[in-house]
Amino acid sequence: MIRLTDKQKIKLKNFYLNKEYNLFEKEVENLGQFDELPEFLKAGYANSKILNPNSKNKDYILATFILEKIFKQNKNQEILNNLIVAGIKAEAFSIILPHLNEEYQYRKNDKILLEGLARVHFGLCNMDLSVKFFNQLLNLHEEKIVDGGRLSYLASLNYVWGVNQKDYLIECKKLQISLQKYFVFSDFKKNKNIDKKIKIGFLSGDLRNHSVGHFLNGFLKKIDKEKFNITAFSNLEISRHDSNTEHFKKIFDNWHDVLDYSDHKLIDFTRSLNLDILIDLSGFTYGNRINVLAARCAPIQILWLGYNNSTGLNNVDYLISDPNLIKENEKDQYSEKILFMPNVWNAMTKPDELPEIEELPFKNNLIFTFGSFNSFRKISNRTIKVWAQILKNTNTRLILKNSSGYNIDIYNNILDKFRTEGVNTNQVILIKRKKNFFDHLKDYNQIDLALDTFPYTGVTTSFQSNLMGVPVLTLKGFNFNSRCGESINKNLQLENFIAVDENDYIAKALSYLNKIEKLAEVRKSLRQKTLDSPLFDMTGFVKDFANIVTNLTKI
């Protein structure tokens, strides 16, 4: 074993404590054979990889392997805690889950272990198990109510079958109660805006190549800069900035990277800009700054686009929706006042390049092909059961592509779920997400009919599917989040592709095996029908949007 001098120990300690992780790691690497280093230094090296802002996925994977090897030899709880963090960052779920399951047998009330299990199952797209462990965590450890655990739990509730809107709102309001108990923010005071323009801020952790960006890009290009001044508050890691981020920086009048701002600093800063309206694009999703919204940073605060449900927060004043998503008699199931767009709650701009629409795949291979390119998190256990009934005993196949990206553990996990339902997994074709957007759209040419997920329906993927001439079969929902597919299809006058219940969903899906020509007829005109619909009428959407928010400032 390599022995360190006192001078080396002091040098390494100073690098680590001063957060000079690059220097710390280089110094460790220069010591010689890694396996001969003391255990504490190996663990320190792995922890440095976890904490280093310059680390990439390969660094997190390395940290995971190092910590797992140490943990196997020494069942140290601190090592396990760090292994959980590393494994989740690396998305190395199959490595850490067996250790979590084993430890859970002995420590069912350990908050780090429970949160680890909840987040690992969230990563694996086992949303029912994620909710189970988050719920257990929050019942045992009240302090987790006000941090990321509570927010992840609330976001997860949208994915699982059996949670109605009233119960969801009750859970959201617990967050408001807890924030009042644990956090103290100064009162908001509005200064008079002497500018002629209406000042709107957009708060998001997704100003990049992301679904939010696909909708927001065209919107920002169309908004009247003579009337509105628009400011971005980007809560996105600098390392995740991409070409889309750089594009957004040029569109906004003002850009602020706020990830490193504490809640209090961001609140004070945002208030100092004297906004008229703050629009949150994240809700409870990754990259949110929900505490900032809860404190109030503008006289009008609106939730839109990135999260299609209520927050339960007193200071989020409005939720942008449309008449297909929330019924008049359901308004009391949302804490926000509902702003109804006339047709659809968001719109998209036609891409610069569109692939040609090819002939029905069935006509080439005589196998009817269903498909879904939604995030695998949206493929609930209930969805699996229904899709299994469609696939079994039929000459069909199902193409799946995880919109969140490829991970072998996630893909194997989804196959296991179909296998459990008795599906021949040769019928389930898993493809990887394409880096090029044009190539991604071309993948829709492999599908005869798209199947929507439930209760969390597709949005971006449904816009894209229809644009590529592939209609989407969706299921009637019960709230904003579960009715997005309905709104899309109603705006396209495709009510025949809305199933009233699961049996109708199965029947409709199978009926098209015998209605190939009818399906081909629908597909023939679907692209143009989609482009002519409110889904792609960005000019009309922005006009309606501008009228609504302008009227709000006059109240």
VEXPA-377423 format. One record per residue (C-alpha): residue in one letter; chain; x, y, z. Coordinates in nm, 2 decimals. Example, Ala and Ser with C-alpha at 12.3 -4.5 7.8 and 13.67 -1.06 7.14 Angstrom:
2
(node A,A,(1.23,-0.45,0.78))
(node S,A,(1.37,-0.11,0.71))
***
This chain:
555
(node M,A,(0.00,0.00,0.00))
(node I,A,(0.12,0.35,-0.09))
(node R,A,(0.19,0.56,0.22))
(node L,A,(0.15,0.93,0.22))
(node T,A,(0.38,1.18,0.38))
(node D,A,(0.24,1.45,0.61))
(node K,A,(0.31,1.71,0.34))
(node Q,A,(0.12,1.51,0.08))
(node K,A,(-0.18,1.47,0.32))
(node I,A,(-0.19,1.84,0.39))
(node K,A,(-0.17,1.93,0.02))
(node L,A,(-0.45,1.69,-0.07))
(node K,A,(-0.66,1.81,0.22))
(node N,A,(-0.63,2.17,0.12))
(node F,A,(-0.72,2.10,-0.24))
(node Y,A,(-1.03,1.91,-0.14))
(node L,A,(-1.15,2.16,0.13))
(node N,A,(-1.09,2.45,-0.11))
(node K,A,(-1.30,2.27,-0.38))
(node E,A,(-1.00,2.26,-0.61))
(node Y,A,(-1.12,1.92,-0.74))
(node N,A,(-0.92,1.91,-1.06))
(node L,A,(-0.60,1.97,-0.87))
(node F,A,(-0.70,1.71,-0.61))
(node E,A,(-0.77,1.44,-0.86))
(node K,A,(-0.45,1.51,-1.06))
(node E,A,(-0.25,1.49,-0.74))
(node V,A,(-0.41,1.15,-0.65))
(node E,A,(-0.35,1.02,-1.00))
(node N,A,(0.02,1.11,-0.98))
(node L,A,(0.06,0.91,-0.66))
(node G,A,(0.09,0.58,-0.86))
(node Q,A,(-0.11,0.26,-0.87))
(node F,A,(-0.46,0.35,-0.77))
(node D,A,(-0.54,0.01,-0.62))
(node E,A,(-0.24,0.06,-0.38))
(node L,A,(-0.38,0.38,-0.24))
(node P,A,(-0.54,0.39,0.11))
(node E,A,(-0.92,0.33,0.12))
(node F,A,(-0.99,0.68,0.25))
(node L,A,(-0.81,0.84,-0.05))
(node K,A,(-0.99,0.62,-0.30))
(node A,A,(-1.32,0.72,-0.15))
(node G,A,(-1.21,1.09,-0.15))
(node Y,A,(-1.11,1.06,-0.52))
(node A,A,(-1.46,0.92,-0.60))
(node N,A,(-1.63,1.19,-0.40))
(node S,A,(-1.43,1.45,-0.58))
(node K,A,(-1.56,1.32,-0.91))
(node I,A,(-1.91,1.35,-0.77))
(node L,A,(-1.86,1.71,-0.65))
(node N,A,(-1.65,1.84,-0.94))
(node P,A,(-1.85,2.07,-1.16))
(node N,A,(-1.64,1.97,-1.45))
(node S,A,(-1.72,1.60,-1.42))
(node K,A,(-1.88,1.42,-1.71))
(node N,A,(-2.08,1.10,-1.71))
(node K,A,(-1.77,0.89,-1.74))
(node D,A,(-1.64,1.04,-1.42))
(node Y,A,(-1.96,0.96,-1.24))
(node I,A,(-1.94,0.60,-1.37))
(node L,A,(-1.58,0.57,-1.24))
(node A,A,(-1.69,0.71,-0.90))
(node T,A,(-1.97,0.45,-0.89))
(node F,A,(-1.73,0.16,-0.96))
(node I,A,(-1.48,0.28,-0.70))
(node L,A,(-1.74,0.33,-0.43))
(node E,A,(-1.91,0.00,-0.50))
(node K,A,(-1.58,-0.19,-0.47))
(node I,A,(-1.51,-0.02,-0.14))
(node F,A,(-1.86,-0.09,-0.01))
(node K,A,(-1.84,-0.46,-0.09))
(node Q,A,(-1.54,-0.49,0.13))
(node N,A,(-1.66,-0.25,0.40))
(node K,A,(-2.03,-0.20,0.45))
(node N,A,(-1.99,0.16,0.56))
(node Q,A,(-2.30,0.37,0.56))
(node E,A,(-2.13,0.69,0.45))
(node I,A,(-1.98,0.50,0.15))
(node L,A,(-2.32,0.37,0.06))
(node N,A,(-2.47,0.72,0.08))
(node N,A,(-2.20,0.85,-0.16))
(node L,A,(-2.25,0.54,-0.38))
(node I,A,(-2.62,0.63,-0.42))
(node V,A,(-2.53,0.99,-0.53))
(node A,A,(-2.27,0.87,-0.78))
(node G,A,(-2.49,0.59,-0.92))
(node I,A,(-2.78,0.82,-0.97))
(node K,A,(-2.56,1.08,-1.14))
(node A,A,(-2.42,0.80,-1.36))
(node E,A,(-2.76,0.64,-1.42))
(node A,A,(-2.59,0.32,-1.32))
(node F,A,(-2.91,0.19,-1.17))
(node S,A,(-2.84,-0.19,-1.20))
(node I,A,(-2.52,-0.14,-1.00))
(node I,A,(-2.67,0.03,-0.70))
(node L,A,(-3.02,-0.10,-0.68))
(node P,A,(-2.92,-0.45,-0.54))
(node H,A,(-2.73,-0.28,-0.26))
(node L,A,(-3.02,-0.05,-0.18))
(node N,A,(-3.27,-0.34,-0.17))
(node E,A,(-3.04,-0.54,0.06))
(node E,A,(-2.99,-0.25,0.30))
(node Y,A,(-3.36,-0.17,0.30))
(node Q,A,(-3.43,-0.50,0.47))
(node Y,A,(-3.25,-0.37,0.78))
(node R,A,(-3.30,0.01,0.76))
(node K,A,(-3.65,0.07,0.64))
(node N,A,(-3.67,0.42,0.81))
(node D,A,(-3.33,0.55,0.68))
(node K,A,(-3.41,0.88,0.50))
(node I,A,(-3.10,0.86,0.26))
(node L,A,(-3.18,0.50,0.17))
(node L,A,(-3.55,0.58,0.11))
(node E,A,(-3.47,0.88,-0.11))
(node G,A,(-3.21,0.67,-0.29))
(node L,A,(-3.47,0.40,-0.37))
(node A,A,(-3.72,0.66,-0.47))
(node R,A,(-3.48,0.83,-0.71))
(node V,A,(-3.34,0.51,-0.85))
(node H,A,(-3.69,0.39,-0.94))
(node F,A,(-3.77,0.73,-1.08))
(node G,A,(-3.46,0.69,-1.30))
(node L,A,(-3.57,0.34,-1.40))
(node C,A,(-3.92,0.47,-1.49))
(node N,A,(-4.08,0.26,-1.21))
(node M,A,(-4.30,0.55,-1.12))
(node D,A,(-4.53,0.35,-0.89))
(node L,A,(-4.23,0.24,-0.68))
(node S,A,(-4.08,0.59,-0.69))
(node V,A,(-4.41,0.73,-0.54))
(node K,A,(-4.42,0.45,-0.28))
(node F,A,(-4.07,0.53,-0.15))
(node F,A,(-4.11,0.91,-0.17))
(node N,A,(-4.44,0.87,0.02))
(node Q,A,(-4.27,0.66,0.29))
(node L,A,(-3.98,0.91,0.31))
(node L,A,(-4.21,1.21,0.36))
(node N,A,(-4.43,1.04,0.62))
(node L,A,(-4.12,0.96,0.83))
(node H,A,(-3.91,1.27,0.77))
(node E,A,(-4.11,1.60,0.77))
(node E,A,(-3.81,1.81,0.67))
(node K,A,(-3.81,1.64,0.33))
(node I,A,(-4.14,1.80,0.27))
(node V,A,(-3.98,2.13,0.17))
(node D,A,(-3.68,2.01,-0.04))
(node G,A,(-3.64,1.81,-0.36))
(node G,A,(-3.80,1.50,-0.21))
(node R,A,(-4.14,1.66,-0.18))
(node L,A,(-4.11,1.82,-0.53))
(node S,A,(-4.01,1.50,-0.70))
(node Y,A,(-4.29,1.32,-0.52))
(node L,A,(-4.55,1.57,-0.65))
(node A,A,(-4.41,1.55,-1.00))
(node S,A,(-4.42,1.17,-0.98))
(node L,A,(-4.79,1.16,-0.89))
(node N,A,(-4.87,1.27,-1.25))
(node Y,A,(-4.73,0.95,-1.39))
(node V,A,(-4.92,0.69,-1.18))
(node W,A,(-5.26,0.55,-1.23))
(node G,A,(-5.53,0.60,-0.96))
(node V,A,(-5.44,0.95,-0.83))
(node N,A,(-5.73,1.18,-0.89))
(node Q,A,(-5.70,1.56,-0.92))
(node K,A,(-5.85,1.63,-0.58))
(node D,A,(-5.61,1.41,-0.40))
(node Y,A,(-5.32,1.55,-0.60))
(node L,A,(-5.41,1.91,-0.50))
(node I,A,(-5.43,1.80,-0.13))
(node E,A,(-5.07,1.68,-0.16))
(node C,A,(-4.96,2.01,-0.33))
(node K,A,(-5.12,2.22,-0.06))
(node K,A,(-4.91,2.04,0.20))
(node L,A,(-4.61,2.20,0.03))
(node Q,A,(-4.76,2.55,0.08))
(node I,A,(-4.82,2.47,0.45))
(node S,A,(-4.46,2.35,0.50))
(node L,A,(-4.31,2.64,0.32))
(node Q,A,(-4.49,2.87,0.55))
(node K,A,(-4.36,2.68,0.85))
(node Y,A,(-3.99,2.64,0.74))
(node F,A,(-3.92,2.95,0.53))
(node V,A,(-3.94,3.32,0.60))
(node F,A,(-3.94,3.56,0.31))
(node S,A,(-3.98,3.93,0.32))
(node D,A,(-4.31,4.07,0.19))
(node F,A,(-4.33,4.15,-0.18))
(node K,A,(-4.36,4.52,-0.27))
(node K,A,(-4.44,4.63,-0.62))
(node N,A,(-4.27,4.95,-0.74))
(node K,A,(-4.43,5.14,-1.02))
(node N,A,(-4.31,5.04,-1.36))
(node I,A,(-4.21,5.36,-1.54))
(node D,A,(-4.13,5.17,-1.87))
(node K,A,(-4.39,5.17,-2.14))
(node K,A,(-4.32,4.80,-2.22))
(node I,A,(-4.47,4.52,-2.02))
(node K,A,(-4.18,4.34,-1.85))
(node I,A,(-4.21,3.96,-1.85))
(node G,A,(-3.97,3.72,-1.70))
(node F,A,(-3.94,3.35,-1.79))
(node L,A,(-3.80,3.12,-1.53))
(node S,A,(-3.68,2.78,-1.65))
(node G,A,(-3.42,2.50,-1.61))
(node D,A,(-3.48,2.38,-1.97))
(node L,A,(-3.37,2.66,-2.21))
(node R,A,(-3.18,2.41,-2.43))
(node N,A,(-3.27,2.12,-2.67))
(node H,A,(-3.58,2.02,-2.47))
(node S,A,(-3.95,2.00,-2.53))
(node V,A,(-4.00,2.34,-2.36))
(node G,A,(-3.75,2.49,-2.61))
(node H,A,(-3.93,2.34,-2.91))
(node F,A,(-4.25,2.53,-2.81))
(node L,A,(-4.09,2.85,-2.67))
(node N,A,(-3.86,2.92,-2.97))
(node G,A,(-4.12,3.02,-3.22))
(node F,A,(-4.32,3.19,-2.95))
(node L,A,(-4.04,3.43,-2.86))
(node K,A,(-3.97,3.51,-3.22))
(node K,A,(-4.33,3.62,-3.27))
(node I,A,(-4.38,3.82,-2.95))
(node D,A,(-4.40,4.20,-3.01))
(node K,A,(-4.07,4.34,-2.87))
(node E,A,(-4.22,4.69,-2.91))
(node K,A,(-4.48,4.60,-2.65))
(node F,A,(-4.30,4.35,-2.43))
(node N,A,(-3.96,4.33,-2.27))
(node I,A,(-3.86,3.97,-2.21))
(node T,A,(-3.61,3.84,-1.96))
(node A,A,(-3.48,3.49,-1.91))
(node F,A,(-3.38,3.34,-1.57))
(node S,A,(-3.20,3.02,-1.67))
(node N,A,(-3.16,2.77,-1.39))
(node L,A,(-2.96,2.54,-1.62))
(node E,A,(-2.61,2.41,-1.55))
(node I,A,(-2.35,2.59,-1.77))
(node S,A,(-2.21,2.25,-1.87))
(node R,A,(-2.55,2.17,-2.02))
(node H,A,(-2.58,2.48,-2.24))
(node D,A,(-2.61,2.39,-2.60))
(node S,A,(-2.66,2.55,-2.94))
(node N,A,(-3.03,2.60,-2.85))
(node T,A,(-2.93,2.78,-2.53))
(node E,A,(-2.70,3.02,-2.73))
(node H,A,(-2.99,3.08,-2.97))
(node F,A,(-3.22,3.17,-2.68))
(node K,A,(-2.96,3.41,-2.54))
(node K,A,(-3.00,3.61,-2.87))
(node I,A,(-3.38,3.62,-2.86))
(node F,A,(-3.43,3.74,-2.50))
(node D,A,(-3.38,4.10,-2.43))
(node N,A,(-3.20,4.01,-2.11))
(node W,A,(-3.04,3.68,-2.00))
(node H,A,(-2.94,3.58,-1.64))
(node D,A,(-2.78,3.25,-1.54))
(node V,A,(-2.92,3.19,-1.19))
(node L,A,(-2.83,2.83,-1.10))
(node D,A,(-2.58,2.94,-0.84))
(node Y,A,(-2.81,3.20,-0.68))
(node S,A,(-2.95,3.10,-0.34))
(node D,A,(-3.33,3.13,-0.31))
(node H,A,(-3.30,3.46,-0.11))
(node K,A,(-3.05,3.60,-0.36))
(node L,A,(-3.26,3.51,-0.66))
(node I,A,(-3.57,3.65,-0.49))
(node D,A,(-3.40,3.98,-0.42))
(node F,A,(-3.25,4.00,-0.77))
(node T,A,(-3.57,3.91,-0.95))
(node R,A,(-3.77,4.16,-0.74))
(node S,A,(-3.52,4.43,-0.82))
(node L,A,(-3.60,4.41,-1.19))
(node N,A,(-3.95,4.52,-1.12))
(node L,A,(-4.12,4.27,-1.35))
(node D,A,(-4.49,4.30,-1.44))
(node I,A,(-4.52,3.92,-1.49))
(node L,A,(-4.31,3.62,-1.40))
(node I,A,(-4.39,3.30,-1.61))
(node D,A,(-4.26,2.98,-1.46))
(node L,A,(-4.19,2.71,-1.72))
(node S,A,(-4.08,2.43,-1.48))
(node G,A,(-4.34,2.36,-1.21))
(node F,A,(-4.21,2.07,-1.00))
(node T,A,(-3.98,1.93,-1.28))
(node Y,A,(-3.60,1.92,-1.27))
(node G,A,(-3.44,2.26,-1.26))
(node N,A,(-3.73,2.43,-1.08))
(node R,A,(-3.70,2.72,-0.84))
(node I,A,(-4.04,2.67,-0.67))
(node N,A,(-3.93,2.84,-0.35))
(node V,A,(-3.87,3.16,-0.55))
(node L,A,(-4.22,3.15,-0.69))
(node A,A,(-4.37,3.08,-0.35))
(node A,A,(-4.21,3.39,-0.21))
(node R,A,(-4.35,3.60,-0.50))
(node C,A,(-4.12,3.80,-0.73))
(node A,A,(-4.37,3.97,-0.95))
(node P,A,(-4.73,4.10,-0.90))
(node I,A,(-4.85,3.84,-1.15))
(node Q,A,(-4.71,3.49,-1.16))
(node I,A,(-4.81,3.24,-1.42))
(node L,A,(-4.74,2.87,-1.47))
(node W,A,(-4.72,2.76,-1.83))
(node L,A,(-4.58,2.50,-2.07))
(node G,A,(-4.33,2.29,-1.88))
(node Y,A,(-4.57,2.16,-1.61))
(node N,A,(-4.93,2.08,-1.69))
(node N,A,(-5.09,2.07,-1.35))
(node S,A,(-5.14,2.28,-1.04))
(node T,A,(-4.87,2.38,-0.79))
(node G,A,(-5.10,2.43,-0.49))
(node L,A,(-4.91,2.75,-0.41))
(node N,A,(-5.08,3.07,-0.30))
(node N,A,(-4.85,3.30,-0.50))
(node V,A,(-4.88,3.12,-0.83))
(node D,A,(-5.18,3.32,-0.96))
(node Y,A,(-5.26,3.17,-1.30))
(node L,A,(-5.24,2.85,-1.50))
(node I,A,(-5.25,2.86,-1.88))
(node S,A,(-5.49,2.60,-2.02))
(node D,A,(-5.76,2.56,-2.28))
(node P,A,(-6.13,2.45,-2.28))
(node N,A,(-6.04,2.09,-2.37))
(node L,A,(-5.82,2.04,-2.06))
(node I,A,(-6.00,2.18,-1.76))
(node K,A,(-6.38,2.20,-1.74))
(node E,A,(-6.57,2.49,-1.59))
(node N,A,(-6.69,2.28,-1.30))
(node E,A,(-6.33,2.16,-1.22))
(node K,A,(-6.17,2.50,-1.16))
(node D,A,(-6.17,2.44,-0.78))
(node Q,A,(-5.94,2.14,-0.83))
(node Y,A,(-5.66,2.38,-0.92))
(node S,A,(-5.52,2.64,-0.68))
(node E,A,(-5.44,2.88,-0.97))
(node K,A,(-5.70,3.08,-1.16))
(node I,A,(-5.73,2.93,-1.51))
(node L,A,(-5.64,3.13,-1.82))
(node F,A,(-5.82,2.97,-2.11))
(node M,A,(-5.65,3.00,-2.45))
(node P,A,(-5.92,2.99,-2.72))
(node N,A,(-5.80,2.67,-2.89))
(node V,A,(-5.49,2.50,-2.75))
(node W,A,(-5.27,2.58,-2.45))
(node N,A,(-4.94,2.59,-2.65))
(node A,A,(-4.84,2.60,-3.02))
(node M,A,(-4.53,2.49,-3.21))
(node T,A,(-4.35,2.64,-3.51))
(node K,A,(-4.30,2.43,-3.83))
(node P,A,(-3.94,2.29,-3.84))
(node D,A,(-3.72,2.43,-4.12))
(node E,A,(-3.68,2.08,-4.27))
(node L,A,(-3.93,1.80,-4.27))
(node P,A,(-3.87,1.45,-4.39))
(node E,A,(-4.09,1.31,-4.66))
(node I,A,(-4.38,1.10,-4.54))
(node E,A,(-4.35,0.74,-4.65))
(node E,A,(-4.61,0.48,-4.73))
(node L,A,(-4.78,0.29,-4.44))
(node P,A,(-4.51,0.05,-4.30))
(node F,A,(-4.77,-0.23,-4.30))
(node K,A,(-4.79,-0.22,-4.68))
(node N,A,(-4.42,-0.31,-4.70))
(node N,A,(-4.38,-0.57,-4.42))
(node L,A,(-4.74,-0.68,-4.36))
(node I,A,(-4.69,-0.64,-3.99))
(node F,A,(-4.90,-0.37,-3.83))
(node T,A,(-4.67,-0.14,-3.63))
(node F,A,(-4.77,0.06,-3.33))
(node G,A,(-4.53,0.31,-3.17))
(node S,A,(-4.47,0.55,-2.89))
(node F,A,(-4.17,0.79,-2.86))
(node N,A,(-4.28,0.93,-2.52))
(node S,A,(-4.05,0.92,-2.22))
(node F,A,(-4.06,0.57,-2.06))
(node R,A,(-4.17,0.74,-1.74))
(node K,A,(-4.50,0.80,-1.90))
(node I,A,(-4.55,0.43,-1.98))
(node S,A,(-4.74,0.35,-1.66))
(node N,A,(-4.80,-0.01,-1.54))
(node R,A,(-5.16,0.05,-1.66))
(node T,A,(-5.04,0.15,-2.00))
(node I,A,(-4.83,-0.17,-2.02))
(node K,A,(-5.13,-0.39,-1.94))
(node V,A,(-5.34,-0.23,-2.21))
(node W,A,(-5.07,-0.24,-2.47))
(node A,A,(-5.00,-0.60,-2.38))
(node Q,A,(-5.37,-0.68,-2.47))
(node I,A,(-5.32,-0.52,-2.80))
(node L,A,(-5.00,-0.70,-2.88))
(node K,A,(-5.08,-1.05,-2.76))
(node N,A,(-5.21,-1.30,-3.02))
(node T,A,(-5.18,-1.04,-3.30))
(node N,A,(-4.95,-1.00,-3.60))
(node T,A,(-4.83,-0.66,-3.46))
(node R,A,(-4.53,-0.50,-3.31))
(node L,A,(-4.46,-0.19,-3.10))
(node I,A,(-4.17,0.04,-3.15))
(node L,A,(-4.06,0.24,-2.84))
(node K,A,(-3.81,0.52,-2.82))
(node N,A,(-3.74,0.69,-2.48))
(node S,A,(-3.75,1.06,-2.54))
(node S,A,(-3.53,1.11,-2.24))
(node G,A,(-3.25,0.92,-2.40))
(node Y,A,(-3.10,0.57,-2.41))
(node N,A,(-3.00,0.38,-2.10))
(node I,A,(-2.96,0.00,-2.11))
(node D,A,(-3.10,-0.05,-1.76))
(node I,A,(-3.41,0.15,-1.85))
(node Y,A,(-3.46,-0.04,-2.18))
(node N,A,(-3.41,-0.38,-2.01))
(node N,A,(-3.66,-0.28,-1.74))
(node I,A,(-3.93,-0.19,-1.99))
(node L,A,(-3.89,-0.52,-2.17))
(node D,A,(-3.92,-0.70,-1.83))
(node K,A,(-4.25,-0.54,-1.78))
(node F,A,(-4.39,-0.66,-2.11))
(node R,A,(-4.25,-1.00,-2.04))
(node T,A,(-4.43,-1.01,-1.71))
(node E,A,(-4.76,-0.94,-1.90))
(node G,A,(-4.70,-1.24,-2.12))
(node V,A,(-4.59,-1.04,-2.43))
(node N,A,(-4.35,-1.20,-2.67))
(node T,A,(-4.07,-0.94,-2.64))
(node N,A,(-3.97,-0.99,-3.00))
(node Q,A,(-4.28,-0.78,-3.07))
(node V,A,(-4.13,-0.49,-2.88))
(node I,A,(-3.87,-0.30,-3.07))
(node L,A,(-3.66,-0.06,-2.88))
(node I,A,(-3.47,0.21,-3.07))
(node K,A,(-3.23,0.48,-2.96))
(node R,A,(-3.30,0.85,-2.97))
(node K,A,(-3.15,1.02,-3.27))
(node K,A,(-2.92,1.32,-3.21))
(node N,A,(-3.02,1.48,-3.53))
(node F,A,(-3.38,1.62,-3.51))
(node F,A,(-3.45,1.55,-3.88))
(node D,A,(-3.35,1.18,-3.83))
(node H,A,(-3.57,1.17,-3.52))
(node L,A,(-3.87,1.28,-3.72))
(node K,A,(-3.79,1.02,-3.99))
(node D,A,(-3.84,0.74,-3.73))
(node Y,A,(-4.21,0.81,-3.73))
(node N,A,(-4.22,0.66,-4.08))
(node Q,A,(-4.17,0.32,-3.92))
(node I,A,(-4.51,0.36,-3.74))
(node D,A,(-4.86,0.29,-3.87))
(node L,A,(-5.05,0.42,-3.56))
(node A,A,(-4.90,0.59,-3.26))
(node L,A,(-5.03,0.49,-2.91))
(node D,A,(-5.05,0.75,-2.64))
(node T,A,(-4.95,0.69,-2.28))
(node F,A,(-5.18,0.75,-1.98))
(node P,A,(-5.25,0.90,-1.74))
(node Y,A,(-4.95,1.12,-1.85))
(node T,A,(-5.01,1.17,-2.22))
(node G,A,(-4.76,1.28,-2.49))
(node V,A,(-4.73,1.64,-2.59))
(node T,A,(-4.42,1.72,-2.80))
(node T,A,(-4.42,1.37,-2.94))
(node S,A,(-4.79,1.40,-3.04))
(node F,A,(-4.73,1.72,-3.22))
(node Q,A,(-4.44,1.56,-3.41))
(node S,A,(-4.63,1.24,-3.48))
(node N,A,(-4.92,1.42,-3.64))
(node L,A,(-4.68,1.64,-3.83))
(node M,A,(-4.53,1.32,-3.98))
(node G,A,(-4.87,1.20,-4.08))
(node V,A,(-4.91,0.94,-3.80))
(node P,A,(-5.23,0.98,-3.60))
(node V,A,(-5.22,0.93,-3.22))
(node L,A,(-5.47,0.71,-3.04))
(node T,A,(-5.53,0.87,-2.70))
(node L,A,(-5.74,0.79,-2.39))
(node K,A,(-5.99,1.04,-2.24))
(node G,A,(-5.85,1.19,-1.92))
(node F,A,(-5.96,1.35,-1.59))
(node N,A,(-5.74,1.65,-1.55))
(node F,A,(-5.51,1.89,-1.74))
(node N,A,(-5.22,1.65,-1.75))
(node S,A,(-5.42,1.35,-1.87))
(node R,A,(-5.62,1.54,-2.13))
(node C,A,(-5.34,1.68,-2.34))
(node G,A,(-5.39,1.41,-2.60))
(node E,A,(-5.76,1.49,-2.62))
(node S,A,(-5.69,1.86,-2.68))
(node I,A,(-5.45,1.79,-2.95))
(node N,A,(-5.68,1.55,-3.13))
(node K,A,(-5.98,1.78,-3.09))
(node N,A,(-5.79,2.07,-3.24))
(node L,A,(-5.71,1.83,-3.53))
(node Q,A,(-6.08,1.72,-3.56))
(node L,A,(-5.96,1.36,-3.49))
(node E,A,(-6.22,1.27,-3.23))
(node N,A,(-6.23,0.91,-3.37))
(node F,A,(-5.88,0.87,-3.22))
(node I,A,(-6.00,0.95,-2.87))
(node A,A,(-6.10,0.64,-2.67))
(node V,A,(-6.36,0.67,-2.39))
(node D,A,(-6.20,0.40,-2.18))
(node E,A,(-5.94,0.12,-2.18))
(node N,A,(-6.16,-0.13,-2.36))
(node D,A,(-6.24,0.12,-2.63))
(node Y,A,(-5.87,0.20,-2.66))
(node I,A,(-5.79,-0.16,-2.72))
(node A,A,(-6.08,-0.20,-2.96))
(node K,A,(-5.99,0.11,-3.16))
(node A,A,(-5.62,0.01,-3.18))
(node L,A,(-5.71,-0.34,-3.31))
(node S,A,(-5.98,-0.21,-3.55))
(node Y,A,(-5.72,-0.05,-3.77))
(node L,A,(-5.56,-0.38,-3.85))
(node N,A,(-5.87,-0.43,-4.07))
(node K,A,(-5.90,-0.07,-4.18))
(node I,A,(-5.56,-0.02,-4.35))
(node E,A,(-5.70,0.19,-4.64))
(node K,A,(-5.90,0.41,-4.41))
(node L,A,(-5.59,0.47,-4.20))
(node A,A,(-5.39,0.55,-4.51))
(node E,A,(-5.66,0.80,-4.61))
(node V,A,(-5.63,0.98,-4.27))
(node R,A,(-5.25,0.98,-4.29))
(node K,A,(-5.25,1.12,-4.65))
(node S,A,(-5.38,1.47,-4.54))
(node L,A,(-5.27,1.47,-4.18))
(node R,A,(-4.95,1.68,-4.22))
(node Q,A,(-5.13,1.96,-4.39))
(node K,A,(-5.42,1.94,-4.16))
(node T,A,(-5.18,1.97,-3.86))
(node L,A,(-5.00,2.26,-4.01))
(node D,A,(-5.33,2.44,-4.08))
(node S,A,(-5.46,2.37,-3.73))
(node P,A,(-5.42,2.59,-3.41))
(node L,A,(-5.13,2.35,-3.31))
(node F,A,(-4.90,2.53,-3.56))
(node D,A,(-5.07,2.87,-3.58))
(node M,A,(-4.80,3.05,-3.38))
(node T,A,(-4.91,3.39,-3.50))
(node G,A,(-5.26,3.35,-3.38))
(node F,A,(-5.14,3.19,-3.05))
(node V,A,(-4.91,3.47,-2.97))
(node K,A,(-5.18,3.73,-3.05))
(node D,A,(-5.42,3.56,-2.81))
(node F,A,(-5.15,3.52,-2.55))
(node A,A,(-5.05,3.88,-2.57))
(node N,A,(-5.41,4.00,-2.53))
(node I,A,(-5.46,3.78,-2.22))
(node V,A,(-5.14,3.89,-2.04))
(node T,A,(-5.19,4.26,-2.14))
(node N,A,(-5.54,4.25,-1.99))
(node L,A,(-5.40,4.10,-1.67))
(node T,A,(-5.17,4.40,-1.61))
(node K,A,(-5.48,4.63,-1.63))
(node I,A,(-5.66,4.45,-1.35))
***
